Amino acid sequence: QRPVILPGHFEIEMKTPDASALVIIDGQDMIEITENDTVNIKLAGSGAHLIHRKEFNYFDVLKEKLGWGN
């Protein structure tokens, strides 16, 4: 499975055709949904301030996670 990058204005709606399914968020949080549930994904209305080490390079992390240049 490969990550997908979409423009910020995109909204994604997901439903499962099965009786139940698992939604895993960032490989950590797991939520069970049923055939009547809908999952909507969109850009948050507010941002988050993150603290990183001085050596941190966002683009190096992105390159590694997306498998670019490998």
Helices and strands as residue ranges (DSSP letters): E 12-14, E 20-25, E 29-34, E 39-41, H 58-66
